[in-house]
Each structure stands twice: as C-alpha cells, then as structure tokens.
Amino acid sequence: MTQQQVEGVDALLNDSAEFSVNDPRHIANILATPVIETGNTFQPIVENLNYSEQGLRNTFPKYVSPADAKAYARQPQKIVLSIIWRHSSGNPNSTRGSSKPSPVWCSAHRRKRT
C-alpha cells in the first residue's frame, strides 16, 4: 500500500474508534466500501454530480421522477442527500436525505481534501 492509502485506512480506523464503532463487521464494511468505490485503488476520486435535469433522468431513471429531476438539477449536494443516499440505502422512503453524512464519512472526506 502507498503511504496515502495507509493514511486513509488509519483515518477510517481512528474515526471508527472515536465514534465507538467496535463491531468488527461494521469496521470491515467501513474499510471495504472505499475499496469498492475506488475500483480497488483506495485512492481519492472526484465525482461530478452537477447533473442537468435530463442528465438525472437519463442516469437514474429508476430512482428519479421528472419532478425530482427538476428540483435537484445542478445541485450536487441535494442530489447526494436526496437521491443517491436514499436509494443506495435500499430504502427509497428514507428521510436520511434530509440529514448530514455520518461523522466517520465526514471525517474521512474532510481529511482527504486537506
């Protein structure tokens, strides 16, 4: 692993401990998710979520209604909070879209950007 990868793993493990995540299955999930999301590189990636109304409908036709596409077009944070999280959780009726990301997620991403 590169030094950057080691630092990323360390940040996730430290934040897991800080937020009392001590179930080994949960920690395994926290570590596995970025590996999968980064194509096994465990390197930071940048995603452009600045979708147009039509782009949302084309990319997420199963999850985005015409009304949602119109409401969330060109608003990346709303797209993540209200569309992607809601459906990636397997619960399209979730209210999580109105909340903030988990502390572990925030901390890992905050460190990545600095």
PyMOL commands that place a pseudoatom at each C-alpha (Angstrom):
pseudoatom trace, name=CA, resn=MET, resi=1, chain=A, elem=C, hetatm=0, pos=[0.000, 0.000, 0.000]
pseudoatom trace, name=CA, resn=THR, resi=2, chain=A, elem=C, hetatm=0, pos=[1.107, 3.535, -0.651]
pseudoatom trace, name=CA, resn=GLN, resi=3, chain=A, elem=C, hetatm=0, pos=[1.581, 5.981, 2.200]
pseudoatom trace, name=CA, resn=GLN, resi=4, chain=A, elem=C, hetatm=0, pos=[-1.618, 7.781, 1.154]
pseudoatom trace, name=CA, resn=GLN, resi=5, chain=A, elem=C, hetatm=0, pos=[-3.548, 4.510, 1.296]
pseudoatom trace, name=CA, resn=VAL, resi=6, chain=A, elem=C, hetatm=0, pos=[-2.148, 3.714, 4.751]
pseudoatom trace, name=CA, resn=GLU, resi=7, chain=A, elem=C, hetatm=0, pos=[-3.125, 7.188, 5.954]
pseudoatom trace, name=CA, resn=GLY, resi=8, chain=A, elem=C, hetatm=0, pos=[-6.643, 6.688, 4.590]
pseudoatom trace, name=CA, resn=VAL, resi=9, chain=A, elem=C, hetatm=0, pos=[-7.039, 3.374, 6.398]
pseudoatom trace, name=CA, resn=ASP, resi=10, chain=A, elem=C, hetatm=0, pos=[-5.622, 4.900, 9.585]
pseudoatom trace, name=CA, resn=ALA, resi=11, chain=A, elem=C, hetatm=0, pos=[-8.092, 7.809, 9.352]
pseudoatom trace, name=CA, resn=LEU, resi=12, chain=A, elem=C, hetatm=0, pos=[-11.032, 5.430, 8.957]
pseudoatom trace, name=CA, resn=LEU, resi=13, chain=A, elem=C, hetatm=0, pos=[-9.893, 3.246, 11.852]
pseudoatom trace, name=CA, resn=ASN, resi=14, chain=A, elem=C, hetatm=0, pos=[-9.227, 6.249, 14.106]
pseudoatom trace, name=CA, resn=ASP, resi=15, chain=A, elem=C, hetatm=0, pos=[-12.618, 7.756, 13.323]
pseudoatom trace, name=CA, resn=SER, resi=16, chain=A, elem=C, hetatm=0, pos=[-14.315, 4.412, 13.872]
pseudoatom trace, name=CA, resn=ALA, resi=17, chain=A, elem=C, hetatm=0, pos=[-12.770, 4.266, 17.338]
pseudoatom trace, name=CA, resn=GLU, resi=18, chain=A, elem=C, hetatm=0, pos=[-13.621, 7.912, 18.035]
pseudoatom trace, name=CA, resn=PHE, resi=19, chain=A, elem=C, hetatm=0, pos=[-17.293, 7.244, 17.261]
pseudoatom trace, name=CA, resn=SER, resi=20, chain=A, elem=C, hetatm=0, pos=[-17.343, 3.945, 19.197]
pseudoatom trace, name=CA, resn=VAL, resi=21, chain=A, elem=C, hetatm=0, pos=[-17.680, 1.719, 16.171]
pseudoatom trace, name=CA, resn=ASN, resi=22, chain=A, elem=C, hetatm=0, pos=[-16.367, -1.532, 17.597]
pseudoatom trace, name=CA, resn=ASP, resi=23, chain=A, elem=C, hetatm=0, pos=[-18.290, -4.285, 15.844]
pseudoatom trace, name=CA, resn=PRO, resi=24, chain=A, elem=C, hetatm=0, pos=[-15.701, -5.961, 13.567]
pseudoatom trace, name=CA, resn=ARG, resi=25, chain=A, elem=C, hetatm=0, pos=[-18.360, -6.452, 10.872]
pseudoatom trace, name=CA, resn=HIS, resi=26, chain=A, elem=C, hetatm=0, pos=[-19.121, -2.738, 10.797]
pseudoatom trace, name=CA, resn=ILE, resi=27, chain=A, elem=C, hetatm=0, pos=[-15.425, -1.849, 10.690]
pseudoatom trace, name=CA, resn=ALA, resi=28, chain=A, elem=C, hetatm=0, pos=[-14.945, -4.325, 7.833]
pseudoatom trace, name=CA, resn=ASN, resi=29, chain=A, elem=C, hetatm=0, pos=[-17.777, -2.616, 5.974]
pseudoatom trace, name=CA, resn=ILE, resi=30, chain=A, elem=C, hetatm=0, pos=[-16.287, 0.836, 6.617]
pseudoatom trace, name=CA, resn=LEU, resi=31, chain=A, elem=C, hetatm=0, pos=[-12.959, -0.340, 5.177]
pseudoatom trace, name=CA, resn=ALA, resi=32, chain=A, elem=C, hetatm=0, pos=[-14.433, -2.323, 2.273]
pseudoatom trace, name=CA, resn=THR, resi=33, chain=A, elem=C, hetatm=0, pos=[-16.717, 0.390, 0.948]
pseudoatom trace, name=CA, resn=PRO, resi=34, chain=A, elem=C, hetatm=0, pos=[-13.996, 2.820, -0.197]
pseudoatom trace, name=CA, resn=VAL, resi=35, chain=A, elem=C, hetatm=0, pos=[-12.035, -0.037, -1.753]
pseudoatom trace, name=CA, resn=ILE, resi=36, chain=A, elem=C, hetatm=0, pos=[-15.059, -0.973, -3.848]
pseudoatom trace, name=CA, resn=GLU, resi=37, chain=A, elem=C, hetatm=0, pos=[-15.980, 2.637, -4.616]
pseudoatom trace, name=CA, resn=THR, resi=38, chain=A, elem=C, hetatm=0, pos=[-12.441, 3.442, -5.805]
pseudoatom trace, name=CA, resn=GLY, resi=39, chain=A, elem=C, hetatm=0, pos=[-12.009, 0.383, -8.021]
pseudoatom trace, name=CA, resn=ASN, resi=40, chain=A, elem=C, hetatm=0, pos=[-9.620, -1.351, -5.591]
pseudoatom trace, name=CA, resn=THR, resi=41, chain=A, elem=C, hetatm=0, pos=[-7.190, 1.592, -5.625]
pseudoatom trace, name=CA, resn=PHE, resi=42, chain=A, elem=C, hetatm=0, pos=[-8.156, 3.111, -2.260]
pseudoatom trace, name=CA, resn=GLN, resi=43, chain=A, elem=C, hetatm=0, pos=[-7.219, 6.441, -3.825]
pseudoatom trace, name=CA, resn=PRO, resi=44, chain=A, elem=C, hetatm=0, pos=[-9.377, 9.576, -3.646]
pseudoatom trace, name=CA, resn=ILE, resi=45, chain=A, elem=C, hetatm=0, pos=[-11.725, 10.072, -6.566]
pseudoatom trace, name=CA, resn=VAL, resi=46, chain=A, elem=C, hetatm=0, pos=[-13.682, 13.091, -7.670]
pseudoatom trace, name=CA, resn=GLU, resi=47, chain=A, elem=C, hetatm=0, pos=[-17.212, 12.693, -8.906]
pseudoatom trace, name=CA, resn=ASN, resi=48, chain=A, elem=C, hetatm=0, pos=[-19.021, 15.443, -10.743]
pseudoatom trace, name=CA, resn=LEU, resi=49, chain=A, elem=C, hetatm=0, pos=[-22.612, 15.320, -9.591]
pseudoatom trace, name=CA, resn=ASN, resi=50, chain=A, elem=C, hetatm=0, pos=[-23.631, 18.538, -11.311]
pseudoatom trace, name=CA, resn=TYR, resi=51, chain=A, elem=C, hetatm=0, pos=[-26.310, 16.746, -13.355]
pseudoatom trace, name=CA, resn=SER, resi=52, chain=A, elem=C, hetatm=0, pos=[-28.772, 18.595, -15.519]
pseudoatom trace, name=CA, resn=GLU, resi=53, chain=A, elem=C, hetatm=0, pos=[-32.453, 17.725, -15.286]
pseudoatom trace, name=CA, resn=GLN, resi=54, chain=A, elem=C, hetatm=0, pos=[-32.151, 15.476, -18.340]
pseudoatom trace, name=CA, resn=GLY, resi=55, chain=A, elem=C, hetatm=0, pos=[-28.864, 14.018, -17.067]
pseudoatom trace, name=CA, resn=LEU, resi=56, chain=A, elem=C, hetatm=0, pos=[-30.542, 12.934, -13.835]
pseudoatom trace, name=CA, resn=ARG, resi=57, chain=A, elem=C, hetatm=0, pos=[-33.385, 11.324, -15.716]
pseudoatom trace, name=CA, resn=ASN, resi=58, chain=A, elem=C, hetatm=0, pos=[-31.003, 9.523, -18.094]
pseudoatom trace, name=CA, resn=THR, resi=59, chain=A, elem=C, hetatm=0, pos=[-28.577, 8.359, -15.403]
pseudoatom trace, name=CA, resn=PHE, resi=60, chain=A, elem=C, hetatm=0, pos=[-31.049, 7.442, -12.662]
pseudoatom trace, name=CA, resn=PRO, resi=61, chain=A, elem=C, hetatm=0, pos=[-34.308, 6.689, -14.486]
pseudoatom trace, name=CA, resn=LYS, resi=62, chain=A, elem=C, hetatm=0, pos=[-35.320, 4.075, -11.924]
pseudoatom trace, name=CA, resn=TYR, resi=63, chain=A, elem=C, hetatm=0, pos=[-34.866, 6.446, -8.989]
pseudoatom trace, name=CA, resn=VAL, resi=64, chain=A, elem=C, hetatm=0, pos=[-35.569, 9.964, -10.220]
pseudoatom trace, name=CA, resn=SER, resi=65, chain=A, elem=C, hetatm=0, pos=[-39.021, 11.196, -11.077]
pseudoatom trace, name=CA, resn=PRO, resi=66, chain=A, elem=C, hetatm=0, pos=[-39.416, 14.103, -13.507]
pseudoatom trace, name=CA, resn=ALA, resi=67, chain=A, elem=C, hetatm=0, pos=[-40.329, 16.302, -10.522]
pseudoatom trace, name=CA, resn=ASP, resi=68, chain=A, elem=C, hetatm=0, pos=[-37.192, 15.247, -8.600]
pseudoatom trace, name=CA, resn=ALA, resi=69, chain=A, elem=C, hetatm=0, pos=[-35.025, 15.824, -11.664]
pseudoatom trace, name=CA, resn=LYS, resi=70, chain=A, elem=C, hetatm=0, pos=[-36.370, 19.341, -12.000]
pseudoatom trace, name=CA, resn=ALA, resi=71, chain=A, elem=C, hetatm=0, pos=[-35.997, 20.066, -8.266]
pseudoatom trace, name=CA, resn=TYR, resi=72, chain=A, elem=C, hetatm=0, pos=[-32.430, 18.732, -7.940]
pseudoatom trace, name=CA, resn=ALA, resi=73, chain=A, elem=C, hetatm=0, pos=[-30.839, 19.655, -11.291]
pseudoatom trace, name=CA, resn=ARG, resi=74, chain=A, elem=C, hetatm=0, pos=[-27.436, 21.342, -10.953]
pseudoatom trace, name=CA, resn=GLN, resi=75, chain=A, elem=C, hetatm=0, pos=[-27.468, 20.951, -7.148]
pseudoatom trace, name=CA, resn=PRO, resi=76, chain=A, elem=C, hetatm=0, pos=[-24.850, 18.263, -6.353]
pseudoatom trace, name=CA, resn=GLN, resi=77, chain=A, elem=C, hetatm=0, pos=[-25.338, 18.270, -2.578]
pseudoatom trace, name=CA, resn=LYS, resi=78, chain=A, elem=C, hetatm=0, pos=[-29.099, 17.860, -2.901]
pseudoatom trace, name=CA, resn=ILE, resi=79, chain=A, elem=C, hetatm=0, pos=[-28.564, 15.095, -5.433]
pseudoatom trace, name=CA, resn=VAL, resi=80, chain=A, elem=C, hetatm=0, pos=[-26.375, 13.173, -2.990]
pseudoatom trace, name=CA, resn=LEU, resi=81, chain=A, elem=C, hetatm=0, pos=[-28.539, 13.777, 0.060]
pseudoatom trace, name=CA, resn=SER, resi=82, chain=A, elem=C, hetatm=0, pos=[-31.941, 13.348, -1.522]
pseudoatom trace, name=CA, resn=ILE, resi=83, chain=A, elem=C, hetatm=0, pos=[-31.457, 10.882, -4.348]
pseudoatom trace, name=CA, resn=ILE, resi=84, chain=A, elem=C, hetatm=0, pos=[-28.295, 8.816, -4.147]
pseudoatom trace, name=CA, resn=TRP, resi=85, chain=A, elem=C, hetatm=0, pos=[-28.264, 8.087, -0.401]
pseudoatom trace, name=CA, resn=ARG, resi=86, chain=A, elem=C, hetatm=0, pos=[-31.976, 7.465, -0.305]
pseudoatom trace, name=CA, resn=HIS, resi=87, chain=A, elem=C, hetatm=0, pos=[-31.776, 4.774, -2.962]
pseudoatom trace, name=CA, resn=SER, resi=88, chain=A, elem=C, hetatm=0, pos=[-28.358, 3.307, -2.229]
pseudoatom trace, name=CA, resn=SER, resi=89, chain=A, elem=C, hetatm=0, pos=[-29.600, 2.544, 1.283]
pseudoatom trace, name=CA, resn=GLY, resi=90, chain=A, elem=C, hetatm=0, pos=[-32.239, 0.288, -0.251]
pseudoatom trace, name=CA, resn=ASN, resi=91, chain=A, elem=C, hetatm=0, pos=[-34.926, 2.440, 1.322]
pseudoatom trace, name=CA, resn=PRO, resi=92, chain=A, elem=C, hetatm=0, pos=[-36.345, 4.940, -1.179]
pseudoatom trace, name=CA, resn=ASN, resi=93, chain=A, elem=C, hetatm=0, pos=[-38.697, 6.262, 1.504]
pseudoatom trace, name=CA, resn=SER, resi=94, chain=A, elem=C, hetatm=0, pos=[-35.835, 7.060, 3.870]
pseudoatom trace, name=CA, resn=THR, resi=95, chain=A, elem=C, hetatm=0, pos=[-35.697, 10.505, 5.392]
pseudoatom trace, name=CA, resn=ARG, resi=96, chain=A, elem=C, hetatm=0, pos=[-31.918, 10.284, 5.579]
pseudoatom trace, name=CA, resn=GLY, resi=97, chain=A, elem=C, hetatm=0, pos=[-31.741, 12.653, 2.628]
pseudoatom trace, name=CA, resn=SER, resi=98, chain=A, elem=C, hetatm=0, pos=[-32.567, 15.497, 4.953]
pseudoatom trace, name=CA, resn=SER, resi=99, chain=A, elem=C, hetatm=0, pos=[-29.720, 14.683, 7.329]
pseudoatom trace, name=CA, resn=LYS, resi=100, chain=A, elem=C, hetatm=0, pos=[-25.972, 15.165, 7.198]
pseudoatom trace, name=CA, resn=PRO, resi=101, chain=A, elem=C, hetatm=0, pos=[-23.447, 12.425, 6.381]
pseudoatom trace, name=CA, resn=SER, resi=102, chain=A, elem=C, hetatm=0, pos=[-22.226, 10.218, 9.196]
pseudoatom trace, name=CA, resn=PRO, resi=103, chain=A, elem=C, hetatm=0, pos=[-19.342, 11.548, 11.290]
pseudoatom trace, name=CA, resn=VAL, resi=104, chain=A, elem=C, hetatm=0, pos=[-16.994, 8.821, 10.022]
pseudoatom trace, name=CA, resn=TRP, resi=105, chain=A, elem=C, hetatm=0, pos=[-17.789, 9.697, 6.413]
pseudoatom trace, name=CA, resn=CYS, resi=106, chain=A, elem=C, hetatm=0, pos=[-17.371, 13.434, 7.078]
pseudoatom trace, name=CA, resn=SER, resi=107, chain=A, elem=C, hetatm=0, pos=[-14.083, 12.988, 8.851]
pseudoatom trace, name=CA, resn=ALA, resi=108, chain=A, elem=C, hetatm=0, pos=[-12.601, 10.742, 6.176]
pseudoatom trace, name=CA, resn=HIS, resi=109, chain=A, elem=C, hetatm=0, pos=[-13.625, 13.113, 3.413]
pseudoatom trace, name=CA, resn=ARG, resi=110, chain=A, elem=C, hetatm=0, pos=[-12.503, 16.197, 5.339]
pseudoatom trace, name=CA, resn=ARG, resi=111, chain=A, elem=C, hetatm=0, pos=[-9.038, 14.683, 5.737]
pseudoatom trace, name=CA, resn=LYS, resi=112, chain=A, elem=C, hetatm=0, pos=[-8.929, 13.700, 2.076]
pseudoatom trace, name=CA, resn=ARG, resi=113, chain=A, elem=C, hetatm=0, pos=[-9.496, 17.290, 0.951]
pseudoatom trace, name=CA, resn=THR, resi=114, chain=A, elem=C, hetatm=0, pos=[-6.899, 18.899, 3.196]
for i in range(1, 114): cmd.bond("trace and resi %d" % i, "trace and resi %d" % (i + 1))
show_as sticks, trace
zoom trace
